[in-house]
Amino acid sequence: MARKDIVMATQEELKRLHVIRKSLDQLIKQREAAEILDLSVRQVRRIEKRIREEGDPGVIHRSRGKSSNRALPFKAKALKLFERKYQDFGPTLASEKLFEIDKIKLSDETLRLWLLEANIPYPERKKRPHRAWRERKHHLGEMIQMDGSHHDWFEGRGPKCVLMGYIDDATGRPYGRFYSHEGAIPALDSFKRYLLRYGIPQSVYIDRHSTYKSTQKQFSLEEELENKRPLTQFSRALEELGVSIHYAYSPQAKGRIERLFKTFQDRLIKEMRLKGIKTMEEGNRFLKYYLPVYAKRYEVNAREEANLHRPVSKDLDLERILCLKTERALRNDHTIQHEKKLYQILDQTQARKVMILERLNGVLELYAHGKKLGFKSITGRPQKATPKNTKAPRLKQTVTPSYDHPWRKSYKTSLLTAA
């Protein structure tokens, strides 16, 4: 074997050549050579035949220097697509999109190794700090975590908005919808949609945002004696539905919904980028398709089979519960003021206060003692009518006393005059 061929051969191949040469020179038997090389006798005979025909290079494997029959021929194409379309994707998500969109099937680990070999940077996961672990709830619907995520969800293609997100604590099943802001109406509307889709959960785990927990600290003495506590519109609605509320005192306490938002801020954003989504309406339509696919892949089975969601009965008027309720004093002229507007009550009532219901679609309804009242919007308060056959009051004339009027004299002078 030429010197360069010896250099190309591995130590294992040099060992095999040495033993086969001993067998060819009949210094050892083929059976002994097979035992030393851990080969079969038939394989030893094949190698001997190749060495007789080709010389020492016959010991080198014929696949040396050739690409594997299992090698992927689209490596260059996959790397080029990654740099052009998926440069901020992780290997796992990039491999999924390469298969889903570009019909290139390869594992995330293979892609990661290719990226390392080609010195192509890719996002890496950050180490999470250690937190105390809380066991999942045992039943579906036993508790859901809820929160709003403020983010540039459309990456500048559309307005910044809030994703009102939900996740079941036992299974990790997600639900969400985009809104322009995080407030009472988005919270009530998204919760209503969740109820109509899955049912009424037993409890909700939320943070202490002013939408969910009232910032009012003082109550009147009467309300304190009745053991009343200040409620927001959202917490009042959940209380009417019989849903328990648990408040989190740190983001880590509601870790499942926080991790869901972190995943969505990576994966969901990129999915919407590939689809060219740029409005909340388009985003909400996409969520109807994306969330079931996400749940199918990442949802886990609850420890217990029972579903604790309560069905929404036909007798339950969600519209009258999931709305804005405000109590206003009724004036003597049968008017009330709400949101800097005046309303005239058209029906006769002896009530001192009126309950204003503002539905999620903006429609107002007024109630007193459970009875719906007719009303109209007015621009100013009505003036009191002047009674007929009533004379106008006479204006009193001011009379200035004269200089020598007794009223002007001092008390002493009056006494002398009297004497």
C-alpha positions as CSV (number, residue, x, y, z in Angstrom):
1,M,0.0,0.0,0.0
2,A,1.3,3.4,-0.9
3,R,2.2,5.8,2.0
4,K,-0.7,8.1,1.3
5,D,-3.1,5.1,1.3
6,I,-1.7,4.0,4.7
7,V,-2.4,7.4,6.1
8,M,-6.0,7.3,4.8
9,A,-6.6,4.0,6.5
10,T,-7.9,3.9,10.0
11,Q,-6.2,2.1,12.9
12,E,-8.9,-0.5,12.8
13,E,-8.4,-1.1,9.1
14,L,-4.6,-1.4,9.7
15,K,-5.2,-4.0,12.4
16,R,-7.6,-5.9,10.1
17,L,-4.9,-5.8,7.2
18,H,-2.2,-7.1,9.6
19,V,-4.3,-10.1,10.7
20,I,-5.6,-10.9,7.2
21,R,-2.0,-10.9,5.9
22,K,-1.1,-13.5,8.6
23,S,-4.0,-15.6,7.4
24,L,-3.0,-15.3,3.7
25,D,0.5,-16.3,4.7
26,Q,-1.1,-19.3,6.5
27,L,0.5,-18.3,9.8
28,I,-2.9,-18.5,11.4
29,K,-6.1,-20.1,10.3
30,Q,-9.1,-18.3,8.9
31,R,-11.2,-19.3,12.0
32,E,-8.6,-17.8,14.3
33,A,-8.5,-14.6,12.2
34,A,-12.3,-14.3,12.4
35,E,-12.2,-14.7,16.2
36,I,-9.5,-12.0,16.5
37,L,-11.3,-9.5,14.3
38,D,-14.7,-10.4,15.6
39,L,-15.9,-11.3,12.1
40,S,-17.5,-14.3,10.6
41,V,-15.3,-16.8,8.6
42,R,-17.2,-15.9,5.4
43,Q,-16.3,-12.2,5.9
44,V,-12.6,-13.1,6.4
45,R,-12.7,-15.0,3.1
46,R,-14.3,-12.0,1.3
47,I,-11.6,-9.6,2.6
48,E,-8.8,-12.1,1.6
49,K,-10.3,-12.2,-1.9
50,R,-10.4,-8.4,-2.2
51,I,-6.8,-8.1,-1.0
52,R,-5.6,-10.7,-3.5
53,E,-7.3,-8.7,-6.3
54,E,-6.7,-5.1,-5.3
55,G,-3.8,-5.3,-2.9
56,D,-3.6,-3.7,0.5
57,P,-6.2,-0.9,-0.4
58,G,-8.8,-3.7,-0.6
59,V,-9.1,-3.6,3.2
60,I,-10.5,-0.1,3.1
61,H,-14.3,0.2,3.1
62,R,-15.6,1.0,-0.3
63,S,-18.0,3.6,1.1
64,R,-15.0,5.7,2.2
65,G,-15.3,9.2,0.8
66,K,-18.8,8.7,-0.6
67,S,-22.0,10.2,0.7
68,S,-24.2,7.9,2.7
69,N,-27.2,6.3,1.0
70,R,-29.2,7.8,3.9
71,A,-27.8,11.3,3.5
72,L,-30.3,14.0,3.0
73,P,-29.9,15.6,-0.4
74,F,-31.7,18.9,0.6
75,K,-29.2,20.1,3.3
76,A,-28.1,23.1,1.3
77,K,-31.7,24.0,0.4
78,A,-32.8,23.7,4.1
79,L,-30.0,25.9,5.3
80,K,-30.7,28.5,2.7
81,L,-34.4,28.6,3.6
82,F,-33.6,28.9,7.2
83,E,-31.4,32.0,6.6
84,R,-34.0,33.6,4.3
85,K,-37.3,32.8,6.1
86,Y,-36.7,31.3,9.5
87,Q,-33.7,33.2,10.8
88,D,-35.3,33.9,14.2
89,F,-37.0,30.5,14.5
90,G,-35.6,27.9,16.9
91,P,-34.6,24.5,15.4
92,T,-37.9,22.8,16.6
93,L,-40.2,25.3,15.1
94,A,-38.1,25.8,11.9
95,S,-38.1,22.0,11.3
96,E,-41.9,22.0,11.6
97,K,-42.3,24.9,9.2
98,L,-39.8,23.3,6.7
99,F,-42.0,20.2,6.6
100,E,-45.4,22.0,6.7
101,I,-44.6,24.7,4.1
102,D,-41.5,23.6,2.1
103,K,-42.1,19.8,2.2
104,I,-38.6,19.2,3.7
105,K,-38.8,16.6,6.4
106,L,-35.9,16.5,8.9
107,S,-35.7,16.3,12.7
108,D,-35.0,19.4,14.8
109,E,-31.8,17.9,16.1
110,T,-30.5,17.3,12.6
111,L,-31.2,20.9,11.7
112,R,-29.6,22.1,14.9
113,L,-26.4,20.1,14.1
114,W,-26.4,21.5,10.5
115,L,-26.7,25.0,11.8
116,L,-23.8,24.5,14.2
117,E,-21.7,22.9,11.4
118,A,-22.4,25.9,9.1
119,N,-21.9,28.5,11.9
120,I,-25.4,29.8,11.4
121,P,-26.8,31.4,14.6
122,Y,-30.2,30.4,15.9
123,P,-32.2,31.4,19.1
124,E,-31.4,29.3,22.1
125,R,-33.6,28.6,25.1
126,K,-32.8,30.5,28.2
127,K,-32.4,28.7,31.5
128,R,-35.4,29.2,33.7
129,P,-34.9,30.1,37.4
130,H,-36.0,27.5,39.9
131,R,-39.5,28.0,41.3
132,A,-41.6,26.1,43.7
133,W,-43.7,23.6,41.8
134,R,-47.5,23.5,42.3
135,E,-49.4,20.4,41.4
136,R,-52.0,20.7,38.6
137,K,-55.6,20.5,39.4
138,H,-57.1,17.1,39.0
139,H,-60.2,17.9,36.9
140,L,-60.9,19.7,33.7
141,G,-62.7,23.0,34.5
142,E,-61.7,22.9,38.2
143,M,-59.6,26.1,37.7
144,I,-58.6,28.2,34.7
145,Q,-55.9,30.8,34.6
146,M,-56.7,34.1,32.9
147,D,-54.7,37.1,32.0
148,G,-54.1,39.7,29.3
149,S,-50.8,40.0,27.3
150,H,-49.9,43.4,25.9
151,H,-47.5,42.9,22.9
152,D,-46.8,43.9,19.4
153,W,-48.5,40.8,18.1
154,F,-48.5,41.9,14.4
155,E,-44.9,43.1,14.4
156,G,-45.8,46.5,13.1
157,R,-48.1,45.3,10.4
158,G,-51.1,46.3,12.4
159,P,-52.0,48.0,15.7
160,K,-50.7,46.9,19.1
161,C,-53.3,44.9,21.0
162,V,-53.9,42.6,23.9
163,L,-54.4,38.9,23.8
164,M,-56.9,37.9,26.5
165,G,-55.7,34.4,27.2
166,Y,-57.1,31.4,29.2
167,I,-55.6,28.0,30.0
168,D,-57.1,25.1,31.9
169,D,-54.9,24.3,34.9
170,A,-55.4,20.5,34.7
171,T,-54.9,20.0,31.0
172,G,-53.2,23.1,29.6
173,R,-56.0,23.6,27.0
174,P,-55.7,27.2,25.8
175,Y,-58.2,29.8,24.6
176,G,-57.7,33.4,23.6
177,R,-58.9,36.4,21.6
178,F,-57.4,39.7,20.5
179,Y,-58.7,43.1,21.9
180,S,-57.6,46.7,21.6
181,H,-57.1,47.0,25.4
182,E,-57.4,45.1,28.7
183,G,-60.5,46.3,30.5
184,A,-63.9,45.3,31.8
185,I,-65.6,44.9,28.4
186,P,-62.8,42.7,26.8
187,A,-62.6,40.6,30.0
188,L,-66.4,40.1,30.1
189,D,-66.7,39.5,26.3
190,S,-63.8,36.9,26.2
191,F,-65.2,35.2,29.3
192,K,-68.6,35.0,27.8
193,R,-67.1,33.4,24.6
194,Y,-65.2,30.9,26.8
195,L,-68.5,30.0,28.7
196,L,-70.4,29.4,25.5
197,R,-67.6,27.2,24.1
198,Y,-66.6,25.1,27.2
199,G,-69.0,25.8,30.0
200,I,-68.8,27.6,33.4
201,P,-65.5,26.7,35.3
202,Q,-65.4,26.2,39.1
203,S,-62.8,28.9,39.7
204,V,-60.6,31.5,38.0
205,Y,-57.0,32.4,38.9
206,I,-56.2,36.0,37.9
207,D,-53.8,38.7,39.0
208,R,-54.7,41.9,40.8
209,H,-55.1,44.1,37.8
210,S,-57.7,46.9,38.4
211,T,-60.0,45.1,35.9
212,Y,-60.2,42.1,38.2
213,K,-59.7,43.3,41.7
214,S,-61.1,46.6,43.0
215,T,-58.7,49.2,44.2
216,Q,-61.5,50.7,46.5
217,K,-60.5,50.4,50.2
218,Q,-63.2,52.2,52.2
219,F,-66.9,51.4,52.3
220,S,-69.7,53.1,54.0
221,L,-70.6,52.0,57.6
222,E,-73.8,50.4,56.3
223,E,-72.0,48.3,53.8
224,E,-69.4,47.3,56.3
225,L,-72.1,46.1,58.6
226,E,-73.6,44.0,55.8
227,N,-70.1,42.5,55.2
228,K,-70.0,43.8,51.6
229,R,-66.7,44.1,49.8
230,P,-65.8,46.3,46.8
231,L,-66.1,44.5,43.5
232,T,-65.1,45.3,39.9
233,Q,-67.6,44.7,37.1
234,F,-65.7,41.4,36.2
235,S,-65.6,40.1,39.8
236,R,-69.2,41.0,40.3
237,A,-70.2,39.0,37.2
238,L,-68.2,36.0,38.3
239,E,-69.8,36.2,41.8
240,E,-73.3,36.1,40.1
241,L,-72.3,33.1,38.1
242,G,-71.0,31.3,41.2
243,V,-67.4,31.2,40.0
244,S,-64.7,31.5,42.7
245,I,-61.9,34.0,42.2
246,H,-58.3,33.4,43.4
247,Y,-55.8,36.3,43.1
248,A,-52.2,35.8,42.3
249,Y,-49.6,37.9,44.1
250,S,-46.8,37.4,41.6
251,P,-46.5,36.5,37.9
252,Q,-44.7,33.2,38.9
253,A,-47.8,32.1,40.8
254,K,-49.8,31.9,37.6
255,G,-46.9,30.3,35.7
256,R,-49.0,28.3,33.2
257,I,-50.6,31.3,31.6
258,E,-47.3,33.2,31.7
259,R,-45.5,30.4,29.9
260,L,-48.4,30.2,27.4
261,F,-47.9,33.9,26.5
262,K,-44.2,33.4,26.2
263,T,-44.7,30.5,23.8
264,F,-47.3,32.5,21.8
265,Q,-45.0,35.6,21.6
266,D,-42.6,33.3,19.8
267,R,-44.6,30.8,17.9
268,L,-47.9,32.5,17.3
269,I,-46.2,35.7,16.1
270,K,-44.2,33.8,13.5
271,E,-47.2,31.8,12.4
272,M,-49.1,35.0,11.8
273,R,-46.1,36.5,10.0
274,L,-46.1,33.5,7.6
275,K,-49.8,34.0,7.0
276,G,-49.5,37.8,6.5
277,I,-52.0,38.6,9.3
278,K,-52.1,42.3,10.2
279,T,-55.5,43.0,11.8
280,M,-57.3,41.9,15.0
281,E,-60.1,40.5,12.9
282,E,-57.8,38.3,10.9
283,G,-55.9,37.3,14.0
284,N,-59.1,36.2,15.8
285,R,-60.1,34.1,12.7
286,F,-56.7,32.5,12.7
287,L,-56.9,31.7,16.5
288,K,-60.0,29.6,15.8
289,Y,-57.8,27.4,13.6
290,Y,-54.5,27.6,15.5
291,L,-55.7,27.0,19.1
292,P,-57.2,23.5,18.5
293,V,-54.1,22.5,16.6
294,Y,-51.9,23.7,19.5
295,A,-54.1,22.0,22.0
296,K,-54.0,18.7,20.1
297,R,-50.3,18.7,20.3
298,Y,-49.6,20.1,23.8
299,E,-52.7,19.4,25.9
300,V,-52.3,16.7,28.6
301,N,-54.9,14.4,30.1
302,A,-56.3,15.4,33.4
303,R,-55.7,13.2,36.4
304,E,-59.4,12.6,36.8
305,E,-61.8,12.0,34.0
306,A,-64.7,14.2,35.3
307,N,-65.3,17.5,33.6
308,L,-66.2,20.1,36.2
309,H,-67.4,22.8,33.7
310,R,-71.1,23.5,34.4
311,P,-73.2,23.8,31.2
312,V,-74.8,27.1,30.5
313,S,-78.6,26.6,31.0
314,K,-81.1,28.1,28.6
315,D,-82.7,30.0,31.6
316,L,-79.4,31.7,32.4
317,D,-79.3,35.2,30.9
318,L,-75.6,35.7,30.3
319,E,-76.3,39.1,28.7
320,R,-77.7,40.5,32.0
321,I,-74.8,39.1,34.0
322,L,-71.8,39.7,31.8
323,C,-72.4,43.4,31.3
324,L,-71.6,46.7,33.1
325,K,-74.0,47.5,36.0
326,T,-74.1,50.9,37.6
327,E,-76.4,52.3,40.2
328,R,-77.6,55.9,39.9
329,A,-79.8,58.1,42.1
330,L,-83.1,59.1,40.6
331,R,-83.8,62.9,40.9
332,N,-87.1,64.4,41.7
333,D,-87.6,65.4,38.1
334,H,-87.2,61.7,37.1
335,T,-83.8,62.2,35.5
336,I,-80.5,60.4,36.0
337,Q,-77.0,61.2,34.9
338,H,-74.6,58.6,33.5
339,E,-71.3,59.0,31.8
340,K,-71.8,62.8,31.5
341,K,-75.2,62.3,29.8
342,L,-78.7,63.0,31.0
343,Y,-81.6,60.5,30.7
344,Q,-85.3,61.2,31.3
345,I,-87.3,58.3,32.8
346,L,-90.6,57.9,31.0
347,D,-92.3,55.4,33.4
348,Q,-93.6,56.3,36.8
349,T,-91.7,54.8,39.7
350,Q,-91.2,55.4,43.4
351,A,-87.7,54.0,43.4
352,R,-84.9,56.2,44.7
353,K,-82.2,54.5,42.7
354,V,-82.0,53.1,39.2
355,M,-79.8,50.2,37.9
356,I,-78.2,50.9,34.6
357,L,-77.2,47.9,32.5
358,E,-74.7,48.5,29.6
359,R,-74.6,45.4,27.5
360,L,-71.4,44.4,25.7
361,N,-72.8,45.7,22.4
362,G,-73.3,49.2,23.9
363,V,-77.1,49.0,24.4
364,L,-78.4,50.6,27.7
365,E,-81.2,49.3,29.8
366,L,-82.6,50.8,33.0
367,Y,-84.3,48.9,35.8
368,A,-85.9,49.8,39.1
369,H,-87.0,47.0,41.5
370,G,-86.5,44.5,38.8
371,K,-88.8,46.3,36.4
372,K,-87.5,47.6,33.1
373,L,-88.0,51.3,32.6
374,G,-88.5,53.4,29.5
375,F,-86.2,56.4,29.0
376,K,-84.8,58.8,26.5
377,S,-81.6,60.9,26.2
378,I,-82.0,64.6,26.9
379,T,-79.6,67.5,26.5
380,G,-80.6,69.4,29.6
381,R,-82.7,69.0,32.7
382,P,-86.4,69.9,32.3
383,Q,-87.5,73.2,33.8
384,K,-90.3,73.4,36.5
385,A,-93.7,74.5,35.1
386,T,-95.1,77.8,36.5
387,P,-98.6,77.4,38.0
388,K,-101.4,79.2,36.2
389,N,-103.4,82.2,37.7
390,T,-100.5,83.1,40.0
391,K,-99.4,86.7,40.2
392,A,-95.8,87.5,40.1
393,P,-94.3,88.4,43.5
394,R,-93.9,92.2,44.1
395,L,-90.4,93.4,44.5
396,K,-89.8,95.2,47.8
397,Q,-88.5,98.7,47.5
398,T,-85.5,99.7,49.5
399,V,-86.2,102.8,51.7
400,T,-83.3,104.8,53.1
401,P,-84.1,106.5,56.5
402,S,-83.7,110.3,56.8
403,Y,-80.9,111.9,58.7
404,D,-83.0,112.7,61.7
405,H,-84.8,109.4,61.8
406,P,-84.9,107.9,65.3
407,W,-83.2,104.8,64.0
408,R,-80.1,106.9,63.4
409,K,-80.0,108.4,66.9
410,S,-77.9,106.7,69.5
411,Y,-79.5,105.1,72.5
412,K,-78.4,107.9,74.8
413,T,-79.9,110.6,72.7
414,S,-83.2,108.7,72.5
415,L,-83.3,108.6,76.3
416,L,-82.8,112.4,76.7
417,T,-85.5,113.1,74.2
418,A,-87.9,110.9,76.1
419,A,-87.1,112.6,79.4
